[in-house]
Amino acid sequence: MAKNLDEARKKLDDEYGQVRRKLDNIRQKLEKVESAGPEDDLHDLLKELEEEVHDIRTGGMVRSGANGHKRALEEYKELKEASKKLTS
């Protein structure tokens, strides 16, 4: 857990950036699906897209993915709310 609001914001920004950088992988897989023709295997192309989205959302084996961003966002919001209460 972050010690203060600034640390929490830094972690939130880092997690956000990690997820955003991976979105290009989804776009590439989606482009393959969109450009597929009647003789292409749509099932496998969609499966590849689905697996890419899943890995980015869950983080796969070693990353935290969008799950890490969600946790960082919750922590940031909690600290921000606590900070508001202290200054009120």
C-alpha positions as CSV (number, residue, x, y, z in Angstrom):
1,M,0.0,0.0,0.0
2,A,1.2,3.5,-0.8
3,K,2.3,5.6,2.1
4,N,0.7,8.8,0.7
5,L,-1.4,10.3,-2.0
6,D,1.6,11.2,-4.3
7,E,2.9,7.6,-4.2
8,A,-0.6,6.2,-4.8
9,R,-0.9,8.6,-7.8
10,K,2.5,7.5,-9.2
11,K,1.5,3.8,-8.9
12,L,-1.9,4.6,-10.6
13,D,-0.2,6.4,-13.5
14,D,2.3,3.5,-13.9
15,E,-0.4,0.8,-13.9
16,Y,-2.4,2.9,-16.4
17,G,0.5,3.3,-18.7
18,Q,1.3,-0.4,-18.7
19,V,-2.2,-1.2,-19.8
20,R,-2.3,1.6,-22.4
21,R,0.9,0.4,-23.9
22,K,-0.5,-3.1,-24.4
23,L,-3.7,-1.9,-26.2
24,D,-1.7,-1.9,-29.5
25,N,-1.6,-5.7,-29.2
26,I,-5.4,-5.8,-29.1
27,R,-5.6,-3.4,-32.1
28,Q,-3.3,-5.7,-34.1
29,K,-5.4,-8.8,-33.3
30,L,-8.6,-6.9,-34.1
31,E,-7.2,-5.8,-37.4
32,K,-6.5,-9.4,-38.4
33,V,-10.2,-10.2,-37.6
34,E,-11.4,-7.2,-39.5
35,S,-9.3,-7.9,-42.6
36,A,-10.1,-11.6,-42.7
37,G,-11.9,-13.0,-45.7
38,P,-14.4,-15.9,-46.1
39,E,-11.5,-18.4,-46.4
40,D,-9.8,-17.3,-43.2
41,D,-10.3,-19.1,-39.9
42,L,-12.4,-16.5,-38.0
43,H,-12.7,-18.8,-35.0
44,D,-9.0,-18.9,-34.4
45,L,-8.5,-15.2,-35.1
46,L,-11.2,-14.4,-32.6
47,K,-9.7,-16.8,-30.1
48,E,-6.3,-15.0,-30.5
49,L,-8.1,-11.6,-29.9
50,E,-9.9,-13.0,-26.9
51,E,-6.7,-14.4,-25.4
52,E,-4.9,-11.0,-25.9
53,V,-7.7,-9.1,-24.2
54,H,-7.8,-11.6,-21.3
55,D,-4.0,-11.3,-20.8
56,I,-4.1,-7.6,-20.7
57,R,-7.1,-7.5,-18.4
58,T,-5.7,-10.1,-15.9
59,G,-2.0,-9.5,-16.5
60,G,-1.2,-13.0,-17.4
61,M,1.5,-14.9,-15.4
62,V,3.8,-12.1,-14.4
63,R,2.1,-8.7,-14.9
64,S,-0.8,-7.2,-13.1
65,G,-2.6,-5.9,-16.1
66,A,-5.9,-4.0,-15.8
67,N,-6.4,-5.8,-12.4
68,G,-3.4,-3.9,-11.1
69,H,-4.8,-0.7,-12.4
70,K,-8.1,-1.4,-10.7
71,R,-6.3,-2.0,-7.3
72,A,-4.2,1.1,-7.7
73,L,-7.3,3.2,-8.6
74,E,-9.1,1.9,-5.5
75,E,-6.1,2.7,-3.3
76,Y,-5.7,6.1,-4.8
77,K,-9.4,6.9,-4.3
78,E,-9.3,5.8,-0.7
79,L,-6.3,7.9,0.1
80,K,-7.8,10.9,-1.7
81,E,-11.0,10.6,0.2
82,A,-9.1,10.3,3.5
83,S,-7.0,13.3,2.6
84,K,-10.2,15.4,1.9
85,K,-11.6,14.4,5.3
86,L,-8.4,15.5,7.0
87,T,-8.5,18.9,5.4
88,S,-12.2,19.4,6.0
